[in-house]
Structures are given as C-alpha cells and as structure tokens.
Amino acid sequence: MSARDELLAAISFNDAANAGSTPDELVDAHRLAAIAERDAQIIEWLAKKAHEEGTSNKERRTRADVLFRMADKLSRGAVRPPLSKGPDPVIELSKSEQQFLAFALELAADQIASRGDEFDDADEAALKKLRTLTGEVTS
C-alpha cells in the first residue's frame, strides 16, 4: 500500500466533510503544500551554493551563474522534479464497463474464496480497490 493509500485510509469522510472537501482533495492539497515547501528549500539551497562559489575566477562565476539559473527556473516552475507531478489521473468507466468489471471481480472473488490459501490480504485489498471503479461503495 502506498503512503497516499495509507493516508486516505486514515482520513475519514467525516474529517474531510468538516473541512469542506473529499479525502482525495485533502491528500492532494497536503501533497502540493509539501512539494511547494520542498521546492522552496531546494531553491534556497541552490542560491546558497551559488553565493558560496563566489566570483574569484571565471570557472567559479560560471558555476555560480548555472546554480542561480537553476534556482530561477525551479522558482518559475520551468523545472519540475519527478515527484512534483500532479495527482494520478481519474479513471472513469462507462456503465457497461463498470458492469463488466463487476462481473470479472465477482469471478476473482469466487477464486479467492475457493482457493483462499493462495491469496493474501494484499490480493483482497486490490480487489476491494478495484471494486471502487465499478461504482460500488465498499466499507
């Protein structure tokens, strides 16, 4: 289970409703705030390193200039580290796709029930997560 999934499991819908949003929106907002804080720290560090290079010779001035440009690009959003990507895309299925998926998941649930010793909690958690794509409300 990913850290995002663990956090979503820990946040109840009541907590989210009290904040006026869904658990997914709260997690995404927290993630974006953490990314912004991390980016600010990186920008500050790059500027510090650029100042440390000084201006004593051409090579050091060039390194300092590169560091300043990197900090500037990051501050403008021109450079996005891989972890700064937005939330996962939303998967929307048509009604017929949801019905087909529900049928396939029922077959999978039957297999898990009949051959239980071959499956673990992670398999059941995956099945439960996939059921959310069918429009089913799972508890």
KASUL-V19098 format. One record per backbone hydrogen bond with DSSP energy under -1.0 kcal/mol. NH is the residue of the N-H (numbers start at 1). CO is the residue of the C=O. E is the energy in kcal/mol with one decimal. If there is no record, write none. Layout:
NH:CO:E, NH:CO:E
This chain:
6:2:-2.4, 7:3:-2.3, 8:4:-2.5, 9:5:-2.2, 10:6:-1.6, 11:7:-1.7, 16:12:-1.9, 17:13:-2.9, 18:14:-2.3, 19:15:-1.1, 21:16:-2.5, 26:22:-2.2, 27:23:-2.5, 28:24:-2.7, 29:25:-2.5, 30:26:-2.3, 31:27:-2.6, 32:28:-2.6, 33:29:-2.1, 34:30:-2.4, 35:31:-2.4, 36:32:-2.4, 37:33:-2.2, 38:34:-2.4, 39:35:-2.9, 40:36:-2.2, 41:37:-1.9, 42:38:-2.2, 43:39:-2.8, 44:40:-2.4, 45:41:-2.3, 46:42:-2.8, 47:43:-2.4, 48:44:-2.3, 49:45:-2.6, 50:46:-2.3, 51:47:-2.2, 52:48:-2.0, 53:49:-1.3, 61:57:-2.3, 62:58:-2.5, 63:59:-2.2, 64:60:-2.5, 65:61:-2.5, 66:62:-2.4, 67:63:-2.4, 68:64:-2.5, 69:65:-2.6, 70:66:-2.5, 71:67:-2.3, 72:68:-2.5, 73:69:-2.7, 74:70:-2.4, 75:71:-2.2, 76:72:-1.6, 78:73:-2.4, 84:81:-2.4, 85:82:-1.3, 98:94:-2.5, 99:95:-2.3, 100:96:-2.4, 101:97:-2.5, 102:98:-2.5, 103:99:-2.2, 104:100:-2.4, 105:101:-2.7, 106:102:-2.0, 107:103:-2.0, 108:104:-2.1, 109:105:-2.7, 110:106:-2.3, 111:107:-2.0, 112:108:-2.3, 113:109:-2.4, 114:110:-2.4, 115:111:-2.3, 118:115:-2.2, 119:116:-1.4, 124:120:-1.7, 125:121:-2.5, 126:122:-2.2, 127:123:-2.1, 128:124:-2.3, 129:125:-2.4, 130:126:-2.5, 131:127:-1.8, 133:130:-1.4, 134:131:-1.4, 135:132:-1.1, 136:131:-1.1
